[in-house]
Amino acid sequence: MSTATSIATVKPRQLVLEMPEYHPPLAGRDALRLDFNENTFAPSPRVIDRLKQITAEGLTKYPERDPVERKVAAHFGLDPAQVLLTNGIDEAIHLICCTFLEEGDEALIFTPSFFMYDVNIAIMTRGLVKVQADETLEFPFERFLAAINERTKLIIIASPNNPTGATIKRAQMLAIANAAPHAVLMADEAYFHFHGETVMDDLSSTPNLIVARTFSKAYGLANLRIGMLAGSAQVLGYLRKVSSPYNVNGVALDCLSVAIEDDAYITWYAEQIRVGRERVMAGLSELGVGYFPSAANFVLMKIGPLHKELVTAMRNRGVLLRDRSADPGCDGYVRITIGVGDQVTQGLDALKASLDEIGWKPLRGFSTTESKTAREFE
């Protein structure tokens, strides 16, 4: 008789073993942060004032989400039952996938786009359907619409899209929602403030529509991790049931309650980004660098085979960029976040010097000429 004993090991669900992993390159970011699409300046001064008022006793209390949800709902002209605050859009995506997807269901996205869609969908089902954009990287509306079927239970579309900065027309978004009344459509409007078009006003007439917003970008609260979902009271009720009652920390809730009151700051910051974006795109044209016209707070550049060398050279000059070459259809692409004021000057100066250092030459067959999509952004 063998004395050997079998050792049991703990394993997760098979879908967890198969799902992709996201590893954000966050190490050593003590430089000009033109890599993560963050607010590179500051949140509203009211946020700093509120942080100074937080007491030691206040930190001992469980956070109360409901009062702030009521304030946020009023700010957006919604009923409180139509709003759910989340731990950033990352948690919002996770909640939607857990609530509406089962094994065998299909979830529809287009690529390239935000990789966390892939990660969270893969937790729940193998039925992830991706519609790849062509070389223009614009939204493939007709092919996307044709991919909807009776198994489609979730659709996620970002507008403006990350990493391209391209937008989807409101009419197209609503056409997709109407073509799939049996599926939830999440419109990811993380970069809304830099473009201005929304489907938030269509929630009452489109019951399967959910709008996601983040307070990490224009509001500058990325470190506090807070976002929101807006939709019909019935759909939000399902999500609220799945959500933890204490998913958003009290410091974030306190700060959000004053941040949303400062419309003047958000208007000012969005204008700074609009001006900076025009400067960056004009600067790229002067350098002969191909790019995709953007409606967000970043621009995607076509660098080619020297993309890694550029990112390294820029880091050595104290400026961080994001290499997007691993994204589908984006080999050789690098993304630059739009800063404010002198940050734009610093970024462009470092870019020119870095391109010279690595011996980069303009790529053949890639034009920086303004496209029809760019004119639609104006």
KAWOJO-V857772 format. One line per field, one symbol per residue. ss: DSSP state (@ for helix, = for strand, . for the rest). psi: psi as a letter, one per 20 degrees, with the letter a starting at -180 (. if undefined). A space follows every 10 residues. Layout:
BEGIN
ss=???
psi=???
END
This chain:
BEGIN
ss=.......... ...@@@@@.. .......... .==....... ....@@@@@@ @@.....@@@ ....@@@@@@ @@@@@....@ @@====.@@@ @@@@@@@@@@ .....===== =...@@@@@@ @@@@..==== ==........ @@@@@@.... .=======.. .........@ @@@@@@@@@. ...=====.. .@@@.....@ @@......== ====...... .@@@..==== ..@@@@@@@@ @@.......@ @@@@@@@@@. ..@@@@@@@@ @@@@@@@@@@ @@@@@@@..= ==.....=== ==....@@@@ @@@@@@..== .==....... ..=====... .@@@@@@@@@ @@@@@@@@.. .......... .@@@@@@.
psi=ppipqqoqqp qaqhhhhhqr qpnpmiplkm aomkhjkroj fqaqhhgggh hiiprghhii qqqohghhhg ggghhjkrqh ijppqrmrhg hgggggghhi prphqqpprq qqaphigggh ghhhqilppp opqaiijrpm gghghiipai ioipppppoq qpjhjqrpqg hgghhgghim iiqpoooolh kgijgiprjh ijhhinhjpp ppqqjhehik khhinpaqqp aqhgghhghh hhqqilhpqh gggghhhhgi imhhgggggh hghgghghgg hghhghijpq rppqjakrpp qohbhkgghg gghgghjkpp roojhiqpjk pjqpppqpaq chhgggghgh gghghggikq qqqqjoqjpp rhgghhh.
END
